[in-house]
Amino acid sequence: MRKSSLLLVALLAAVAVGCCLVRPLPAPPLESFAGRWKGGARFLNRELATEYGALPVSLELGADGALAGSLGEVALGELQAFAFEFGGLEMRAKLAGNVLTTGSLAPQGQHCVVLLLHPEHAGQIEGNLHLKSNFAFDVSMRVCALELRRE
């Protein structure tokens, strides 16, 4: 009984020390992403890329934190931005409707989008776009390569 109590105290101490070592990320570096961006997202799956081509993407990021955008003809709503330590940005949004209304992926309930953006290089941003049904684990997620240019 005494060994288990000692083990529990040691475990709690390790967790407490570990929590103290975690650094919060800085605020999202929106200043470096501020502006209007347009481009396309192409499915990484070859068959889907051939079927759908590039989906048009537009983003408007304000240095004050204002976020807006669209995927195809559908507006991105409830946008949130999160920083990566290397200077990149993760954006999460909910779609106001179905992006894909025809073809093999026509509406499958994928109403969430996650954009993973690398830092700007020469007026361009590259990254990934994840078309998902939720913001957690999703086996039906579709991944696209994303390329944006500053307007």
C-alpha positions, -999 to +999 in steps of 0.1 A: +000+000+000+028+024+008+047+017-025+015+025-045+011+058-026+047+068-033+043+059-069+012+080-072+029+110-056+059+106-080+036+104-110+016+135-100+049+154-094+062+143-129+029+155-145+031+188-126+067+195-137+058+185-173+029+209-174+052+237-162+076+231-191+050+235-218+053+268-235+022+286-248+025+295-285+027+331-294-003+348-310-008+338-346+016+357-369-012+373-389+009+403-398+031+381-421+000+366-437-021+398-439-036+406-473-057+390-500-047+356-513-061+336-542-051+302-557-062+267-558-063+234-540-057+202-559-066+168-544-035+146-538-055+116-549-048+114-587-083+102-596-099+130-576-075+156-590-084+145-626-121+145-618-123+179-600-092+198-611-082+227-589-107+241-564-106+279-562-095+292-528-095+328-516-085+342-482-085+376-468-064+380-436-063+412-417-034+422-394-061+430-368-072+393-368-101+396-392-105+365-413-126+357-444-125+334-474-141+309-497-135+275-511-151+272-545-184+291-543-188+284-506-180+309-479-157+299-450-173+307-417-162+306-380-126+310-390-100+305-364-062+308-367-035+291-347+003+296-349+030+271-355+064+276-338+081+277-372+060+306-384+033+288-402-004+291-396-033+266-391-067+279-400-100+261-392-133+270-408-168+256-413-183+256-448-216+273-454-226+246-479-214+217-501-182+225-521-186+194-543-221+190-556-214+165-584-191+136-591-178+109-568-175+131-537-209+149-541-222+157-508-206+135-482-211+158-452-176+173-453-183+207-439-150+215-421-118+228-436-084+229-421-057+249-439-020+244-430+000+273-443+037+276-446+053+311-442+051+333-473+079+330-498+082+355-527+045+364-526+033+328-525+021+305-498+021+267-500+004+242-477-024+217-474-061+219-473-080+192-455-117+187-463-132+170-433-165+161-416-152+173-382-121+188-366-110+156-349-101+122-364-119+117-398-112+086-419-131+103-448-108+133-449-096+144-483-062+162-486-054+188-512-021+206-520-027+243-516-010+271-535-019+308-529-006+340-544-008+374-529-031+398-548 
